[in-house]
Amino acid sequence: MGAGPGAEHAELVALLDRNAALRAALRLLVDDGADVAWVAGPGAGDPDGDLTLQQVLGDSTGLLRGLAVPSGLGLTGKVHGAGRPGWVDDYFGSRAITHTFDRHIDAEGIRRLLAVPLIRNGTTLGVVAVGVRTEGRFGDRAVQRVAAVADQAALAVSVAEQARLARQVAVHEERSRVAADLHDSVGALLFAIGSGVASLAENAGADPELRDRLERLQRQAADATSALRESLRTLRASPSALELGVALRADCRAFSDRTGLPAELVLLDDDPPALPPSRSAVLQAAVREALLNVEKHAQAGAVVVTVSGRGGAVTVAVTDDGRGLGPEHVRGIGLTTTADALARLGGSLQVASDPEGGTVWRARVSC
């Protein structure tokens, strides 16, 4: 290889892109003599979930790409669970691993396998593995080399994540600045226009046509102010809160498209607390289930979805104006599954009839 370890290290860290850094690390290992190399990691926002082979290089069948590997299974899963390197010089004869993935390994012709965890600041980010299609043994040099590349890749992934977060913060700060400028300029101008038109309407005298035109202008100024307020709320929202709002607004729009009923999303806080992706996904799925129940059972005329964040938690309420819950109401499979999913995150689900009519569905998840 042309570049030394120091140059390799600098090149990996300089990529500032997680996937690009991992691909470059695998290329180093293949250039060093590995026939097949892969990186396995948990899904985004679910560090305790099953591993997935996210990047594969040198394979010939495609069977390894996207393969799910529960922790503890196969050499990759075993190394991830133990947090230390492991290898087998005779994959199919080894009793030290499960043989869950023999079909995949055999199809690729792999006979030896070496895996090293990706660890940064005490956290296991994933596993790097190299497979060789010839007989032989892994020596100390091979283990040290893969471990060195894994350390470089873990640092590169950490730096790339920090860069991503820094970009998010910079975008959020710029959006907040623009929101403040619009509030001070356009917001003040709309207020002045509305006040001026209201004053003219009061002094319009007996001219009904002029009064009607001024009142129409007054309503248009009020509508423009409301639209500006909603835009400012969106601009000020944190990236994660914005993603949740976008997803829920899309769900409301899909509900309206299916049913013809109006469904409105209301964000009660300018900047609700951020939710990890895994918690946000559970909350979004829960809201979809609530909207589906309204569609199937409520006989409603309209739905309002509200989002609020207080006390270190996000609460989403789905309120309809339908017939409410009957006296014999029991939770079905959908609501039970939703409640269980929220409970696993320490959250809660409440469903009750509104005394004034309709049903209020409320889910709460801590941040």
Salt bridges, closest charged atoms under 4 A:
GLU8 OE1 - ARG145 NH2 3.09
ASP31 OD1 - ARG27 NH1 3.89
ASP32 OD2 - ARG145 NE 2.37
ASP59 OD1 - ARG65 NH2 2.81
ASP89 OD2 - ARG137 NH2 3.73
ASP102 OD1 - HIS99 ND1 2.96
ASP106 OD1 - ARG111 NH2 3.71
GLU108 OE1 - ARG133 NH2 3.00
GLU161 OE2 - ARG164 NH2 2.54
GLU174 OE2 - ARG177 NH2 2.59
ASP181 OD2 - ARG177 NH1 2.77
ASP184 OD1 - HIS183 ND1 3.29
GLU230 OE1 - ARG233 NE 3.87
GLU230 OE2 - ARG249 NH2 3.25
ASP251 OD1 - ARG288 NE 3.08
ASP269 OD1 - ARG310 NH2 3.60
ASP270 OD1 - ARG233 NH1 3.55
GLU295 OE1 - ARG258 NH2 2.81
